[in-house]
Amino acid sequence: MKNPQFVSSAMEHLDLNLDGCVSLREWLISMKTTFDKSEAACKTALKMHEKGERKEKRAQAEYN
């Protein structure tokens, strides 16, 4: 998510109502579409999200 081009491209695909935010509904639609195409890709996305959450929690713990 550090690559601006990736973020821009992701927003184009996720932000269906073009309000500049990705709602839970938009996210779920995207994940369902991804899952229907490739369950493995959806699992990979989940693992990446979990990894990011763990990294953020570690950073917060170090900060406090």
C-alpha positions in Angstrom: 0.0 0.0 0.0 3.0 2.3 -0.1 3.0 2.5 -3.9 0.8 5.4 -4.9 0.0 3.8 -8.3 -1.2 0.7 -6.5 -3.4 2.7 -4.1 -4.9 4.7 -7.0 -5.7 1.5 -9.0 -7.2 -0.2 -5.9 -9.4 2.8 -5.2 -10.7 2.7 -8.8 -11.8 -0.9 -8.4 -13.0 -0.7 -4.8 -14.7 2.8 -4.5 -17.8 2.0 -6.5 -19.7 5.2 -5.5 -16.6 7.4 -6.0 -16.9 9.1 -2.6 -13.1 8.7 -1.9 -13.7 6.0 0.7 -14.0 2.3 0.6 -17.1 1.2 2.6 -17.5 -2.2 4.1 -20.1 -3.0 1.4 -17.6 -2.1 -1.3 -14.9 -4.1 0.3 -17.1 -7.1 0.7 -18.2 -6.9 -2.9 -14.5 -6.8 -4.0 -13.6 -9.8 -1.8 -16.6 -11.8 -3.0 -15.5 -11.1 -6.6 -11.9 -12.0 -5.9 -13.1 -15.2 -4.0 -15.3 -16.2 -7.0 -12.3 -15.9 -9.3 -9.7 -17.4 -7.0 -10.0 -18.6 -3.5 -6.2 -18.7 -3.2 -6.0 -15.0 -4.1 -8.5 -14.2 -1.4 -6.6 -16.2 1.2 -3.4 -14.3 0.2 -5.2 -11.0 0.6 -6.3 -12.0 4.1 -2.8 -13.1 5.1 -1.4 -9.8 3.9 -4.0 -7.9 5.9 -3.3 -9.9 9.0 0.4 -9.3 8.6 -0.2 -5.6 8.3 -2.3 -5.6 11.5 0.4 -7.5 13.5 3.0 -5.0 12.2 0.8 -2.0 13.2 0.2 -3.5 16.7 3.9 -4.0 17.2 4.6 -0.4 16.2 2.0 0.9 18.6 3.4 -1.2 21.4 6.9 0.2 20.7 5.5 3.7 20.6 3.7 3.3 24.0 
